């Protein structure tokens, strides 16, 4: 594995290897035992979109591993003034040991990988968000002790996170049920690819069908970055897709609620679920750090 652009860049074995490594790194950090396996290595971080968890977790990850990160806002580098993605990738490859990119278009991160001589990590595009899914799987395994055979329910907008979860669930043997209104379905090519990988994938418009007997309930914001002009329409179209106590009662008694954050209480999730006993969202957010440390070691060490 040279790059992580899509979840399909990973095999099941590589996912498990990264999760095992993440667990070990998490334990070592808790005991104050750090490693310097990325000493003298730098990570370029291109951000076309704002971020809290992605930026902080990657910066801290590189620091914990003895390396250095360089935050590159697209307005501050030449790619924001017309330099080609190809030229940017080739130049950065001469300076750094890896590149992460949080971009508007999936094509941008694909082009970075095509022209880079160092590993490129998709830190979010309009099509996928594989780094989030590694942290999600780490969290699920911590609470459920396994991935294979669980039922995962996504409720809401079939967005980039949903796309990567469909592929990830197929790779690790987790059933996934996706409930979205018409017009908000996940990418059909992603769904087809997930089924080609052997995934047990249910696509429905009924949130109760998706939530029934679920081990995991997952929500994301209804109005993502770039969708602000459609806010009122989206809130109306998705109003029946809130994860609330009614859906929790349909799931298994030990269901966990997950959200990649930021969350809008009263929209995609009720406050009682977000802040209730089933919620693991802050453990999930922390695990972005540990999963990405393992990923950086896998690609750059």
Backbone as CSV, one residue per row, in Angstrom:
resi,resn,N_x,N_y,N_z,CA_x,CA_y,CA_z,C_x,C_y,C_z
1,UNK,0.849,-1.191,0.000,0.000,0.000,0.000,0.885,1.242,0.000
2,UNK,0.779,2.043,-1.058,1.578,3.266,-1.132,0.765,4.487,-0.720
3,UNK,-0.503,4.556,-1.134,-1.369,5.676,-0.820,-2.638,5.166,-0.140
4,UNK,-3.359,6.062,0.522,-4.711,5.761,0.988,-5.635,6.836,0.426
5,UNK,-6.226,6.535,-0.712,-7.152,7.448,-1.374,-8.581,6.978,-1.164
6,UNK,-8.764,5.665,-1.178,-10.073,5.044,-0.990,-9.926,3.883,-0.017
7,UNK,-11.035,3.501,0.625,-10.987,2.316,1.480,-10.553,1.089,0.699
8,UNK,-10.794,1.069,-0.605,-10.416,-0.093,-1.406,-8.909,-0.176,-1.639
9,UNK,-8.158,0.827,-1.186,-6.700,0.716,-1.212,-6.188,-0.198,-0.107
10,UNK,-7.081,-0.595,0.795,-6.740,-1.478,1.902,-7.358,-2.855,1.701
11,UNK,-6.649,-3.864,2.157,-7.235,-5.201,2.261,-7.768,-5.388,3.678
12,UNK,-8.524,-6.433,3.879,-8.995,-6.741,5.236,-7.809,-6.926,6.172
13,UNK,-6.778,-7.595,5.690,-5.605,-7.848,6.527,-4.901,-6.544,6.900
14,UNK,-4.820,-5.613,5.969,-4.178,-4.335,6.257,-4.995,-3.501,7.242
15,UNK,-6.322,-3.557,7.124,-7.169,-2.849,8.088,-6.925,-3.382,9.491
16,UNK,-6.932,-4.702,9.635,-6.710,-5.319,10.952,-5.319,-4.987,11.469
17,UNK,-4.326,-4.992,10.593,-2.961,-4.646,10.996,-2.903,-3.213,11.531
18,UNK,-3.564,-2.275,10.836,-3.573,-0.876,11.277,-4.300,-0.749,12.611
19,UNK,-5.421,-1.449,12.776,-6.165,-1.373,14.039,-5.354,-1.965,15.191
20,UNK,-4.676,-3.063,14.946,-3.831,-3.657,15.991,-2.717,-2.693,16.394
21,UNK,-2.107,-2.075,15.400,-1.033,-1.128,15.668,-1.578,0.088,16.422
22,UNK,-2.777,0.537,16.047,-3.390,1.683,16.711,-3.661,1.385,18.184
23,UNK,-4.150,0.185,18.470,-4.390,-0.197,19.862,-3.095,-0.171,20.666
24,UNK,-2.029,-0.670,20.075,-0.733,-0.685,20.754,-0.224,0.737,20.990
25,UNK,-0.347,1.597,19.986,0.106,2.980,20.120,-0.733,3.737,21.142
26,UNK,-2.022,3.439,21.188,-2.910,4.094,22.156,-2.499,3.716,23.579
27,UNK,-2.228,2.434,23.792,-1.809,1.973,25.125,-0.481,2.609,25.521
28,UNK,0.460,2.658,24.586,1.766,3.253,24.878,1.628,4.732,25.236
29,UNK,0.759,5.440,24.533,0.575,6.869,24.819,-0.004,7.065,26.222
30,UNK,-0.944,6.205,26.589,-1.535,6.302,27.921,-0.501,6.054,29.016
31,UNK,0.500,5.226,28.703,1.558,4.926,29.664,2.747,5.874,29.539
32,UNK,2.628,6.858,28.640,3.697,7.838,28.463,4.894,7.316,27.704
33,UNK,4.705,6.209,26.991,5.802,5.622,26.225,5.622,5.976,24.751
34,UNK,6.331,7.005,24.298,6.201,7.479,22.931,7.276,6.838,22.054
35,UNK,7.110,6.978,20.769,8.071,6.422,19.823,8.539,7.516,18.883
36,UNK,9.726,7.379,18.346,10.236,8.386,17.411,10.516,7.765,16.042
37,UNK,9.652,6.835,15.629,9.862,6.136,14.364,9.737,7.041,13.144
38,UNK,9.144,8.210,13.307,9.079,9.155,12.189,9.979,10.371,12.437
39,UNK,11.010,10.169,13.259,11.947,11.247,13.538,12.572,11.760,12.240
40,UNK,12.671,13.084,12.132,13.260,13.755,10.969,12.423,13.606,9.695
41,UNK,11.168,13.180,9.840,10.275,13.096,8.686,9.166,14.143,8.821
42,UNK,8.784,14.707,7.683,7.774,15.752,7.676,6.565,15.333,6.852
43,UNK,5.399,15.806,7.289,4.135,15.540,6.612,3.545,16.858,6.139
44,UNK,3.324,16.996,4.837,2.643,18.176,4.297,1.136,17.946,4.383
45,UNK,0.401,18.938,4.903,-1.031,18.799,5.097,-1.756,19.896,4.315
46,UNK,-2.333,19.518,3.178,-3.057,20.464,2.326,-4.518,20.506,2.766
47,UNK,-5.009,21.707,3.068,-6.390,21.865,3.528,-7.134,22.870,2.651
48,UNK,-8.070,22.370,1.867,-8.991,23.238,1.134,-10.271,23.476,1.934
49,UNK,-10.480,22.678,2.993,-11.655,22.807,3.850,-11.206,22.941,5.302
50,UNK,-12.006,23.641,6.085,-11.681,23.815,7.499,-11.805,22.491,8.242
51,UNK,-11.186,22.429,9.411,-11.137,21.160,10.133,-10.789,21.389,11.597
52,UNK,-11.313,20.537,12.452,-10.860,20.459,13.847,-10.137,19.143,14.070
53,UNK,-10.890,18.032,14.001,-10.339,16.714,14.329,-9.237,16.284,13.366
54,UNK,-9.448,16.485,12.068,-8.459,16.015,11.099,-7.127,16.742,11.266
55,UNK,-7.189,18.063,11.343,-5.935,18.824,11.458,-5.221,18.519,12.762
56,UNK,-5.945,18.595,13.887,-5.286,18.419,15.186,-4.760,16.995,15.339
57,UNK,-5.547,16.005,14.914,-5.114,14.616,15.094,-3.879,14.300,14.255
58,UNK,-3.796,14.810,13.035,-2.608,14.558,12.220,-1.391,15.295,12.776
59,UNK,-1.584,16.538,13.224,-0.446,17.284,13.765,0.089,16.622,15.035
60,UNK,-0.818,16.229,15.931,-0.387,15.578,17.170,0.218,14.212,16.865
61,UNK,-0.351,13.507,15.898,0.189,12.196,15.523,1.643,12.309,15.086
62,UNK,1.932,13.272,14.221,3.314,13.434,13.765,4.228,13.832,14.920
63,UNK,3.750,14.682,15.804,4.560,15.083,16.961,4.838,13.893,17.866
64,UNK,3.791,13.097,18.145,3.957,11.917,18.993,4.968,10.936,18.412
65,UNK,5.037,10.869,17.092,5.919,9.907,16.432,7.301,10.489,16.133
66,UNK,7.557,11.695,16.644,8.880,12.294,16.494,9.075,13.067,15.213
67,UNK,8.003,13.209,14.420,8.102,13.908,13.148,7.568,15.322,13.216
68,UNK,7.320,15.889,12.054,6.920,17.294,11.946,5.820,17.401,10.898
69,UNK,4.844,18.285,11.136,3.767,18.515,10.172,3.795,19.959,9.698
70,UNK,3.371,20.158,8.457,3.346,21.494,7.855,1.936,21.745,7.340
71,UNK,1.232,22.680,7.983,-0.131,23.022,7.572,-0.093,23.930,6.353
72,UNK,-0.777,23.518,5.280,-0.765,24.261,4.025,-2.194,24.602,3.630
73,UNK,-2.639,25.779,4.001,-3.936,26.265,3.556,-3.856,26.548,2.061
74,UNK,-4.878,26.145,1.317,-4.824,26.284,-0.140,-4.676,27.737,-0.574
75,UNK,-5.080,28.688,0.274,-4.937,30.104,-0.076,-3.498,30.596,0.112
76,UNK,-2.702,29.808,0.832,-1.346,30.239,1.145,-0.278,29.579,0.289
77,UNK,-0.670,28.603,-0.526,0.294,27.944,-1.402,-0.105,28.173,-2.855
78,UNK,0.787,27.849,-3.755,0.571,28.217,-5.155,-0.557,27.429,-5.837
79,UNK,-0.960,26.317,-5.257,-2.069,25.565,-5.839,-3.341,26.409,-5.824
80,UNK,-3.425,27.348,-4.870,-4.570,28.246,-4.801,-4.496,29.392,-5.792
81,UNK,-3.364,29.509,-6.493,-3.170,30.584,-7.477,-2.961,30.028,-8.866
82,UNK,-3.309,28.760,-9.059,-3.288,28.216,-10.404,-2.200,27.209,-10.705
83,UNK,-1.290,26.963,-9.761,-0.294,25.909,-10.016,-1.009,24.575,-10.114
84,UNK,-0.587,23.736,-11.030,-1.269,22.460,-11.226,-1.051,21.539,-10.035
85,UNK,-1.992,20.641,-9.840,-1.866,19.634,-8.780,-0.636,18.778,-9.032
86,UNK,-0.380,18.468,-10.300,0.788,17.669,-10.665,2.084,18.334,-10.219
87,UNK,2.232,19.625,-10.515,3.459,20.335,-10.130,3.590,20.404,-8.611
88,UNK,2.479,20.675,-7.921,2.509,20.734,-6.460,2.960,19.405,-5.877
89,UNK,2.410,18.304,-6.397,2.760,16.975,-5.896,4.239,16.683,-6.101
90,UNK,4.754,17.020,-7.281,6.154,16.725,-7.573,7.102,17.568,-6.718
91,UNK,6.746,18.817,-6.463,7.588,19.665,-5.625,7.564,19.183,-4.177
92,UNK,6.370,18.962,-3.636,6.274,18.535,-2.240,6.998,17.215,-2.019
93,UNK,6.975,16.340,-3.019,7.651,15.041,-2.887,9.144,15.186,-2.656
94,UNK,9.715,16.323,-3.088,11.156,16.561,-2.881,11.454,17.005,-1.453
95,UNK,10.409,17.449,-0.725,10.615,18.027,0.600,10.183,17.118,1.746
96,UNK,9.085,16.401,1.560,8.427,15.734,2.685,8.350,14.228,2.461
97,UNK,8.009,13.512,3.542,7.906,12.051,3.485,6.473,11.583,3.259
98,UNK,5.512,12.509,3.304,4.124,12.145,3.083,3.268,13.385,2.912
99,UNK,2.099,13.191,2.293,1.166,14.287,2.039,-0.229,13.843,2.460
100,UNK,-0.918,14.672,3.255,-2.348,14.477,3.468,-3.067,15.623,2.777
101,UNK,-4.278,15.356,2.321,-5.033,16.381,1.613,-6.509,16.286,1.963
102,UNK,-7.045,17.400,2.448,-8.479,17.535,2.738,-9.022,18.484,1.675
103,UNK,-9.731,17.929,0.694,-9.972,18.656,-0.549,-11.451,18.680,-0.917
104,UNK,-11.775,19.573,-1.828,-13.147,19.665,-2.317,-13.474,18.534,-3.283
105,UNK,-12.568,18.267,-4.210,-12.812,17.285,-5.258,-11.942,16.039,-5.074
106,UNK,-12.552,14.878,-5.211,-11.799,13.621,-5.110,-10.718,13.555,-6.187
107,UNK,-10.964,14.186,-7.311,-9.987,14.183,-8.402,-8.662,14.802,-7.950
108,UNK,-8.727,15.796,-7.077,-7.508,16.459,-6.602,-6.604,15.479,-5.863
109,UNK,-7.171,14.712,-4.944,-6.343,13.784,-4.170,-5.864,12.629,-5.052
110,UNK,-6.666,12.239,-6.042,-6.209,11.221,-6.999,-5.025,11.733,-7.806
111,UNK,-5.093,12.988,-8.246,-3.993,13.562,-9.032,-2.739,13.733,-8.179
112,UNK,-2.906,14.111,-6.907,-1.750,14.198,-6.012,-1.043,12.853,-5.928
113,UNK,-1.823,11.796,-5.743,-1.239,10.456,-5.632,-0.570,10.021,-6.934
114,UNK,-1.188,10.358,-8.040,-0.650,9.961,-9.353,0.731,10.555,-9.593
115,UNK,0.950,11.780,-9.121,2.188,12.487,-9.440,3.161,12.598,-8.262
116,UNK,2.813,12.011,-7.136,3.672,12.092,-5.955,4.575,10.875,-5.850
117,UNK,5.772,11.102,-5.354,6.702,10.003,-5.089,6.695,9.597,-3.627
118,UNK,5.819,10.211,-2.827,5.677,9.857,-1.413,4.209,9.511,-1.163
119,UNK,3.906,8.827,-0.055,2.518,8.433,0.219,1.581,9.636,0.332
120,UNK,0.396,9.486,-0.241,-0.655,10.503,-0.162,-1.848,9.901,0.569
121,UNK,-2.389,10.658,1.514,-3.525,10.212,2.324,-4.716,11.122,2.065
122,UNK,-5.837,10.530,1.726,-7.086,11.265,1.574,-7.637,11.573,2.963
123,UNK,-7.538,12.835,3.375,-8.040,13.261,4.676,-9.458,13.806,4.584
124,UNK,-10.091,13.637,3.476,-11.504,13.904,3.162,-11.578,14.479,1.758
125,UNK,-12.466,13.895,0.967,-12.825,14.452,-0.333,-14.340,14.396,-0.453
126,UNK,-14.864,14.862,-1.559,-16.316,14.825,-1.723,-16.845,13.415,-1.944
127,UNK,-15.948,12.448,-2.190,-16.383,11.075,-2.429,-16.141,10.153,-1.249
128,UNK,-15.003,10.310,-0.555,-14.662,9.384,0.533,-13.957,10.077,1.698
129,UNK,-13.940,9.357,2.818,-13.232,9.826,4.027,-12.663,8.595,4.744
130,UNK,-11.653,7.945,4.155,-11.163,6.682,4.718,-10.529,6.795,6.098
131,UNK,-9.901,7.929,6.420,-9.282,8.074,7.745,-10.331,7.994,8.847
132,UNK,-11.511,8.557,8.599,-12.581,8.497,9.587,-12.997,7.061,9.851
133,UNK,-13.040,6.263,8.815,-13.540,4.889,8.949,-12.564,4.035,9.749
134,UNK,-11.269,4.268,9.614,-10.299,3.524,10.419,-10.516,3.806,11.908
135,UNK,-10.761,5.070,12.250,-11.053,5.417,13.640,-12.377,4.812,14.094
136,UNK,-13.363,4.807,13.203,-14.662,4.214,13.535,-14.520,2.730,13.835
137,UNK,-13.772,2.031,13.003,-13.608,0.584,13.209,-12.822,0.300,14.486
138,UNK,-11.848,1.136,14.781,-11.108,0.972,16.035,-12.058,1.107,17.220
139,UNK,-12.959,2.069,17.164,-13.914,2.307,18.248,-14.904,1.154,18.382
140,UNK,-15.424,0.699,17.251,-16.375,-0.417,17.283,-15.716,-1.649,17.878
141,UNK,-14.490,-1.912,17.486,-13.804,-3.100,17.999,-13.545,-2.985,19.494
142,UNK,-13.283,-1.768,19.974,-13.084,-1.578,21.409,-14.352,-1.908,22.193
143,UNK,-15.502,-1.569,21.645,-16.764,-1.783,22.352,-17.383,-3.148,22.079
144,UNK,-17.151,-3.703,20.884,-17.818,-4.950,20.496,-16.860,-6.141,20.389
145,UNK,-15.563,-5.871,20.485,-14.524,-6.908,20.425,-14.435,-7.614,19.075
146,UNK,-15.145,-7.112,18.104,-15.090,-7.695,16.759,-15.715,-6.717,15.777
147,UNK,-15.531,-7.015,14.488,-16.188,-6.284,13.411,-17.066,-7.222,12.589
148,UNK,-16.513,-8.362,12.250,-17.214,-9.332,11.413,-18.538,-9.761,12.047
149,UNK,-19.603,-9.717,11.268,-20.895,-10.216,11.726,-21.780,-9.201,12.414
150,UNK,-21.276,-7.992,12.670,-22.099,-6.960,13.290,-23.011,-6.306,12.255
151,UNK,-24.076,-5.664,12.748,-24.944,-4.871,11.871,-24.711,-3.399,12.152
152,UNK,-24.374,-2.678,11.092,-24.079,-1.248,11.145,-25.207,-0.515,10.431
153,UNK,-25.788,0.497,11.065,-26.891,1.253,10.465,-26.509,2.715,10.286
154,UNK,-26.565,3.162,9.061,-26.344,4.575,8.733,-27.706,5.197,8.465
155,UNK,-27.986,6.332,9.123,-29.266,7.010,8.955,-29.007,8.454,8.528
156,UNK,-29.549,8.855,7.367,-29.418,10.249,6.959,-28.966,10.413,5.530
157,UNK,-28.040,11.332,5.310,-27.530,11.668,3.988,-26.427,10.680,3.599
158,UNK,-26.551,10.061,2.444,-25.547,9.100,1.996,-24.326,9.797,1.423
159,UNK,-23.526,10.377,2.288,-22.439,11.261,1.862,-21.102,10.526,1.725
160,UNK,-20.006,11.291,1.766,-18.675,10.719,1.585,-18.301,9.740,2.696
161,UNK,-18.673,10.052,3.939,-18.394,9.131,5.044,-19.173,7.831,4.838
162,UNK,-20.421,7.958,4.446,-21.249,6.782,4.164,-20.624,5.932,3.064
163,UNK,-20.140,6.574,2.015,-19.506,5.828,0.918,-18.337,4.982,1.421
164,UNK,-17.475,5.593,2.220,-16.316,4.856,2.726,-16.725,3.757,3.700
165,UNK,-17.784,3.997,4.482,-18.266,2.965,5.400,-18.825,1.768,4.644
166,UNK,-19.500,2.008,3.540,-20.014,0.904,2.725,-18.871,0.009,2.273
167,UNK,-17.810,0.618,1.777,-16.661,-0.164,1.318,-15.941,-0.828,2.484
168,UNK,-15.768,-0.078,3.577,-15.080,-0.629,4.738,-15.820,-1.792,5.350
169,UNK,-17.124,-1.672,5.493,-17.924,-2.768,6.051,-17.822,-4.003,5.180
170,UNK,-17.836,-3.816,3.866,-17.693,-4.955,2.955,-16.350,-5.655,3.170
171,UNK,-15.303,-4.876,3.390,-13.967,-5.442,3.550,-13.813,-6.226,4.850
172,UNK,-14.488,-5.773,5.922,-14.296,-6.437,7.224,-15.431,-7.398,7.582
173,UNK,-16.409,-7.563,6.691,-17.478,-8.527,6.945,-18.582,-8.028,7.854
174,UNK,-18.810,-6.721,7.870,-19.878,-6.150,8.669,-21.065,-5.815,7.759
175,UNK,-22.252,-6.233,8.155,-23.452,-5.868,7.415,-23.707,-4.381,7.586
176,UNK,-24.123,-3.704,6.519,-24.449,-2.290,6.635,-25.817,-2.023,6.024
177,UNK,-26.647,-1.313,6.771,-27.962,-0.881,6.308,-27.955,0.637,6.237
178,UNK,-28.248,1.175,5.075,-28.201,2.618,4.839,-29.611,3.106,4.565
179,UNK,-30.106,4.030,5.388,-31.440,4.602,5.202,-31.311,6.071,4.827
180,UNK,-31.753,6.416,3.626,-31.693,7.783,3.126,-32.975,8.083,2.360
181,UNK,-33.396,9.343,2.338,-34.501,9.697,1.462,-34.049,9.695,0.001
182,UNK,-35.002,9.608,-0.910,-34.657,9.691,-2.328,-33.936,11.005,-2.596
183,UNK,-32.896,10.936,-3.410,-32.097,12.113,-3.710,-30.889,12.271,-2.810
184,UNK,-30.805,11.433,-1.775,-29.688,11.508,-0.827,-28.992,10.148,-0.678
185,UNK,-29.179,9.294,-1.650,-28.611,7.952,-1.591,-27.094,7.985,-1.777
186,UNK,-26.391,6.985,-1.258,-24.940,6.909,-1.474,-24.618,6.713,-2.948
187,UNK,-23.368,6.960,-3.302,-22.915,6.822,-4.683,-23.194,5.409,-5.201
188,UNK,-23.936,5.264,-6.305,-24.296,3.920,-6.783,-23.097,3.080,-7.197
189,UNK,-22.035,3.718,-7.694,-20.835,2.961,-8.056,-20.148,2.411,-6.806
190,UNK,-20.195,3.183,-5.724,-19.642,2.705,-4.454,-20.439,1.519,-3.947
191,UNK,-21.767,1.599,-4.009,-22.617,0.491,-3.562,-22.329,-0.764,-4.385
192,UNK,-22.212,-0.581,-5.698,-21.914,-1.722,-6.571,-20.554,-2.320,-6.238
193,UNK,-19.565,-1.466,-5.969,-18.237,-1.955,-5.611,-18.275,-2.704,-4.295
194,UNK,-19.039,-2.183,-3.330,-19.160,-2.869,-2.049,-19.755,-4.258,-2.204
195,UNK,-20.765,-4.373,-3.036,-21.365,-5.693,-3.273,-20.416,-6.606,-4.033
196,UNK,-19.634,-6.024,-4.925,-18.626,-6.807,-5.649,-17.588,-7.370,-4.687
197,UNK,-17.319,-6.636,-3.614,-16.369,-7.090,-2.589,-16.985,-8.118,-1.643
198,UNK,-18.264,-8.407,-1.840,-18.940,-9.385,-1.001,-19.729,-8.781,0.141
199,UNK,-19.943,-7.473,0.109,-20.631,-6.808,1.198,-22.108,-7.137,1.285
200,UNK,-22.594,-7.231,2.518,-24.025,-7.399,2.798,-24.587,-5.997,3.007
201,UNK,-25.184,-5.424,1.951,-25.544,-4.012,1.924,-27.037,-3.854,1.665
202,UNK,-27.706,-3.185,2.580,-29.124,-2.855,2.413,-29.247,-1.358,2.198
203,UNK,-29.882,-0.945,1.118,-30.178,0.457,0.855,-31.689,0.616,0.920
204,UNK,-32.163,1.500,1.794,-33.594,1.646,2.022,-33.933,3.111,2.275
205,UNK,-35.220,3.432,2.169,-35.687,4.760,2.564,-36.299,4.734,3.962
206,UNK,-36.302,3.579,4.602,-36.970,3.394,5.893,-35.949,3.348,7.027
207,UNK,-35.842,4.396,7.843,-34.849,4.386,8.930,-35.123,3.312,9.976
208,UNK,-36.375,2.937,10.180,-36.684,1.901,11.164,-36.189,0.542,10.693
209,UNK,-36.286,0.285,9.402,-35.768,-0.968,8.853,-34.258,-1.043,9.041
210,UNK,-33.576,0.061,8.809,-32.120,0.074,8.956,-31.713,-0.098,10.416
211,UNK,-32.445,0.537,11.325,-32.067,0.525,12.736,-32.398,-0.778,13.452
212,UNK,-33.306,-1.569,12.907,-33.755,-2.786,13.589,-32.586,-3.724,13.872
213,UNK,-32.390,-4.071,15.158,-31.359,-5.011,15.608,-29.940,-4.568,15.269
214,UNK,-29.733,-3.277,15.127,-28.403,-2.771,14.793,-27.480,-2.811,16.013
215,UNK,-26.220,-3.108,15.755,-25.179,-3.020,16.782,-24.606,-1.605,16.867
216,UNK,-24.676,-0.891,15.749,-24.128,0.465,15.652,-25.132,1.349,14.929
217,UNK,-25.424,2.512,15.484,-26.199,3.549,14.807,-25.273,4.723,14.525
218,UNK,-25.343,5.248,13.310,-24.377,6.284,12.912,-25.118,7.425,12.207
219,UNK,-24.774,8.651,12.584,-25.330,9.843,11.943,-24.212,10.791,11.544
220,UNK,-24.502,11.651,10.591,-23.612,12.744,10.215,-24.488,13.967,9.948
221,UNK,-23.864,15.128,9.883,-24.623,16.354,9.664,-25.399,16.275,8.360
222,UNK,-26.533,16.945,8.337,-27.356,16.991,7.129,-26.899,18.079,6.165
223,UNK,-26.228,19.088,6.692,-25.757,20.192,5.849,-24.240,20.222,5.945
224,UNK,-23.573,19.600,4.992,-22.118,19.521,4.999,-21.518,20.801,4.431
225,UNK,-20.185,20.926,4.579,-19.497,22.074,4.000,-19.733,22.109,2.491
226,UNK,-20.213,23.261,2.014,-20.524,23.401,0.597,-22.002,23.273,0.291
227,UNK,-22.775,22.784,1.274,-24.214,22.591,1.060,-25.055,23.669,1.746
228,UNK,-24.413,24.723,2.234,-25.120,25.708,3.057,-26.298,26.364,2.332
229,UNK,-26.181,26.548,1.015,-27.264,27.190,0.275,-28.511,26.312,0.221
230,UNK,-28.351,25.011,0.461,-29.477,24.077,0.426,-29.997,23.756,1.823
231,UNK,-29.589,24.538,2.811,-29.870,24.181,4.198,-31.354,23.915,4.461
232,UNK,-32.211,24.824,4.112,-33.628,24.663,4.437,-34.223,23.456,3.749
233,UNK,-33.865,23.237,2.495,-34.367,22.068,1.766,-33.876,20.777,2.395
234,UNK,-32.613,20.745,2.757,-32.054,19.544,3.359,-32.702,19.236,4.709
235,UNK,-32.887,20.240,5.523,-33.523,20.018,6.825,-34.929,19.466,6.645
236,UNK,-35.632,19.947,5.634,-36.990,19.461,5.372,-36.969,18.027,4.843
237,UNK,-36.094,17.765,3.894,-36.044,16.437,3.265,-35.619,15.349,4.245
238,UNK,-34.785,15.713,5.225,-34.184,14.717,6.112,-34.807,14.684,7.509
239,UNK,-35.853,15.453,7.725,-36.394,15.600,9.078,-36.870,14.286,9.693
240,UNK,-37.220,13.311,8.884,-37.671,12.015,9.408,-36.531,11.027,9.598
241,UNK,-35.292,11.504,9.466,-34.126,10.622,9.550,-33.248,10.959,10.756
242,UNK,-33.834,11.534,11.764,-33.094,11.819,12.986,-32.918,10.544,13.811
243,UNK,-31.723,10.346,14.351,-31.515,9.257,15.304,-31.934,9.759,16.677
244,UNK,-32.987,9.166,17.204,-33.550,9.562,18.495,-33.843,8.314,19.309
245,UNK,-34.471,8.482,20.451,-34.714,7.348,21.345,-35.592,6.282,20.702
246,UNK,-36.474,6.680,19.787,-37.334,5.697,19.113,-36.511,4.730,18.269
247,UNK,-35.519,5.265,17.553,-34.666,4.382,16.746,-33.736,3.560,17.632
248,UNK,-33.245,4.158,18.704,-32.375,3.415,19.620,-33.105,2.203,20.184
249,UNK,-34.376,2.354,20.481,-35.161,1.245,21.037,-35.330,0.104,20.046
250,UNK,-35.232,0.395,18.750,-35.349,-0.649,17.731,-34.050,-1.438,17.571
251,UNK,-32.946,-0.819,17.959,-31.637,-1.469,17.838,-31.418,-2.428,18.998
252,UNK,-30.261,-3.072,19.015,-29.936,-3.985,20.102,-29.752,-3.213,21.407
253,UNK,-29.989,-3.849,22.540,-29.896,-3.141,23.832,-28.531,-2.505,24.084
254,UNK,-27.476,-3.115,23.554,-26.129,-2.569,23.772,-25.624,-1.790,22.555
255,UNK,-26.537,-1.267,21.751,-26.145,-0.501,20.570,-25.273,0.678,20.973
256,UNK,-24.323,1.024,20.119,-23.535,2.227,20.329,-23.926,3.250,19.261
257,UNK,-23.959,4.519,19.681,-24.240,5.605,18.739,-22.935,6.291,18.380
258,UNK,-22.743,6.506,17.064,-21.515,7.123,16.573,-21.843,8.321,15.687
259,UNK,-20.923,9.266,15.661,-21.062,10.474,14.848,-19.659,10.996,14.597
260,UNK,-19.358,11.346,13.343,-17.995,11.775,13.030,-17.727,13.224,13.449
261,UNK,-18.754,13.960,13.871,-18.641,15.312,14.404,-18.149,16.302,13.343
262,UNK,-18.554,17.564,13.413,-19.372,18.159,14.465,-20.824,17.722,14.356
263,UNK,-21.533,17.725,15.487,-22.929,17.296,15.543,-23.852,18.482,15.756
264,UNK,-25.050,18.372,15.200,-26.086,19.385,15.392,-27.246,18.738,16.135
265,UNK,-27.228,18.882,17.446,-28.304,18.309,18.258,-29.643,18.914,17.842
266,UNK,-30.640,18.052,17.718,-31.956,18.509,17.279,-32.152,18.392,15.785
267,UNK,-31.083,18.089,15.055,-31.195,17.835,13.616,-30.971,16.343,13.356
268,UNK,-29.760,15.940,13.020,-29.530,14.531,12.686,-29.561,13.611,13.899
269,UNK,-29.415,14.184,15.094,-29.446,13.378,16.319,-30.101,14.194,17.426
270,UNK,-30.883,13.526,18.252,-31.474,14.210,19.409,-30.411,14.371,20.489
271,UNK,-30.592,15.370,21.339,-29.641,15.616,22.419,-29.573,14.434,23.372
272,UNK,-30.712,13.778,23.613,-30.724,12.670,24.568,-29.917,11.477,24.073
273,UNK,-29.817,11.300,22.764,-28.979,10.229,22.226,-27.521,10.678,22.160
274,UNK,-27.298,11.873,21.669,-25.936,12.387,21.530,-25.196,12.389,22.868
275,UNK,-25.901,12.763,23.927,-25.279,12.878,25.239,-25.662,11.739,26.177
276,UNK,-26.280,10.692,25.618,-26.783,9.598,26.435,-25.813,8.448,26.598
277,UNK,-26.238,7.376,27.248,-25.343,6.264,27.587,-24.885,5.431,26.399
278,UNK,-25.581,5.516,25.278,-25.179,4.733,24.101,-24.115,5.450,23.267
279,UNK,-23.913,6.734,23.533,-23.023,7.538,22.697,-21.547,7.262,23.000
280,UNK,-20.772,7.057,21.935,-19.320,6.846,22.072,-18.556,7.859,21.216
281,UNK,-19.194,9.000,20.935,-18.666,9.914,19.931,-17.316,10.518,20.311
282,UNK,-17.052,10.703,21.596,-15.780,11.326,21.964,-14.641,10.307,22.006
283,UNK,-14.946,9.059,22.333,-13.957,7.993,22.154,-13.627,7.850,20.664
284,UNK,-14.654,7.931,19.856,-14.495,7.853,18.405,-13.611,8.988,17.890
285,UNK,-13.850,10.197,18.381,-13.037,11.335,17.962,-11.584,11.166,18.399
286,UNK,-11.364,10.705,19.633,-9.995,10.465,20.099,-9.282,9.455,19.215
287,UNK,-10.019,8.453,18.767,-9.393,7.383,18.000,-8.934,7.812,16.614
288,UNK,-9.357,9.001,16.163,-8.757,9.535,14.942,-7.236,9.637,15.122
289,UNK,-6.800,10.078,16.290,-5.371,10.229,16.565,-4.654,8.896,16.476
290,UNK,-5.162,7.896,17.171,-4.454,6.619,17.259,-4.468,5.865,15.923
291,UNK,-5.607,5.892,15.224,-5.693,5.208,13.931,-4.772,5.869,12.913
292,UNK,-4.712,7.203,12.947,-3.866,7.893,11.983,-2.383,7.752,12.303
293,UNK,-2.034,7.624,13.577,-0.644,7.326,13.915,-0.239,5.993,13.308
294,UNK,-1.121,5.013,13.437,-0.817,3.693,12.863,-0.711,3.781,11.346
295,UNK,-1.611,4.532,10.730,-1.577,4.688,9.276,-0.291,5.373,8.818
296,UNK,0.111,6.431,9.514,1.350,7.116,9.160,2.556,6.202,9.295
297,UNK,2.575,5.385,10.337,3.672,4.432,10.501,3.668,3.395,9.386
298,UNK,2.483,2.936,9.020,2.371,1.944,7.949,2.900,2.502,6.630
299,UNK,2.627,3.779,6.360,3.003,4.358,5.088,4.385,4.987,5.065
300,UNK,4.833,5.539,6.209,6.017,6.388,6.198,7.198,5.868,7.009
301,UNK,6.986,4.923,7.917,8.070,4.499,8.799,9.093,3.659,8.033
